[in-house]
Amino acid sequence: MTPMQIRRDDLAGPEIRALLEEHLRNMYELSPPESVHALDLAKLRRPDITFWTAWSGDGELLGCGALRELTPTHGEIKSMRTPQALRRRGAGRALLAHIVEEARRRSYERLSLETGAMEAFAPAQKLYESAGFRTCPPFGDYAEDPNSVFMTRLL
């Protein structure tokens, strides 16, 4: 297996555009529109968001993830996604570890996220739990939503 490289991404490449389109399409298939919190390309380019992609040694896009600064001490994980056909290769876990490490580097005290409550999101919830995240009340601008699970961890 070739080594994986995680790099900051400018969201300009066709591969990432396609992956984010798949992500948004899938979120709207799984959740009612008012419960979809995935960001499009324009919103991911905001200055409070840093975006990374994971690539195989032979140049295949394995996944993406982002970190949004909510406050100087609180970050939010956004846009965690691996292509459906490339799951279970460790890209999600590697991106999550990278984002947690970046949050620590920025001296955040807390890192939070929102994910879906449906069965399709169980693997994501398990991944986050394995990295120390626990369910919590809504944070930031989120409101209570039966289709959302909110998770957080102290750093």
FENLIN-V575034 format. One record per backbone hydrogen bond with DSSP energy under -1.0 kcal/mol. CO is the residue of the C=O (numbers start at 1). NH is the residue of the N-H. Records with the same first field share a line. If there is no record, write none. Layout:
CO=NH + NH
This chain:
5=55
7=53
13=17
14=18
15=19
16=20
17=21
18=22
19=23
20=24
21=25
22=26
23=27
24=28
25=29
26=30
27=31
32=35
33=36
40=44
43=46
46=49
48=69
50=67
51=9
52=65
53=7
54=62 + 63
55=5
56=59
60=56
63=54
64=81
65=52
66=78
67=50
68=76
71=74
73=109 + 110
74=70 + 71
75=112
76=68
78=66
81=64
83=86
90=94
91=95
92=96
93=97
94=98
95=99
96=100
97=101
98=102
99=103
100=104
101=105
102=106
103=108
104=107
109=155
110=75
111=153
112=77
113=151
115=149
118=121
119=122
121=125
122=126
123=127
124=128
125=129
126=130
128=133
129=132
134=152
139=142
145=148
147=117
149=115
150=136
151=113
152=134
153=111
